[in-house]
Amino acid sequence: MTTGATVWLTGLPSAGKTTIARSLADTLRAQGRRVEVLDGDEIREFLSAGLGFTREDRDTNVQRIGFVAELLASHGVLVLVPVIAPYADSREAVRKRHQAQGTGYVEVHVATPVDVCSVRDVKGLYARQAAGELTGLTGVDDPYEVPESPDLRIETQGSTVEQSAAAVHALLAERGLTT
């Protein structure tokens, strides 16, 4: 059986996490790899419906996603998880769960500065926050704890999506997780 693993892409809203994950997934599928993308927005709609954005709810959301990712990865799927996961202790709990199960885990910090994210503003969150219509925006008026030692840090400003996805792909190849 092919070895599965979870690749957690963490970063601010509009950092490029999902865009990189989807590009990488296309490449991996073209190589015959079993891949799933667990997008944070989709998970909130289906698996974590009803959760808010308190620290406790965010932690619950991350743990649910981590559980599903580990389950899929333990069955040979390469699971790409573009989810903010703003708190270091939540991310560490997911990593430890994977380690305890003997399942591969890779943390990628999509390190896009908040000023670049606010210009991208894919969902209009930064504009809504600036207009006073939204509070609790991660990295602006709610904390984002930057990973101290991720397996890979990608600075997306000045790089194409393809270059960013290729950097993650290279790390996976180095770890024997690609075909």
Sequence and secondary structure as in RCSB ss.txt:
>XXXX:A:sequence
MTTGATVWLTGLPSAGKTTIARSLADTLRAQGRRVEVLDGDEIREFLSAGLGFTREDRDTNVQRIGFVAELLASH
GVLVLVPVIAPYADSREAVRKRHQAQGTGYVEVHVATPVDVCSVRDVKGLYARQAAGELTGLTGVDDPYEVPESP
DLRIETQGSTVEQSAAAVHALLAERGLTT
>XXXX:A:secstr
    EEEEEE STTSSHHHHHHHHHHHHHHTT  EEE  HHHHHHHTSTT  SSHHHHHHHHHHHHHHHHHHHTT
T EEEEE     HHHHHHHHHHHHHHT EEEEEEE   HHHHHHH TTSHHHHHHTTS    BTTTB     SS 
SEEE  TTS HHHHHHHHHHHHHHTT   
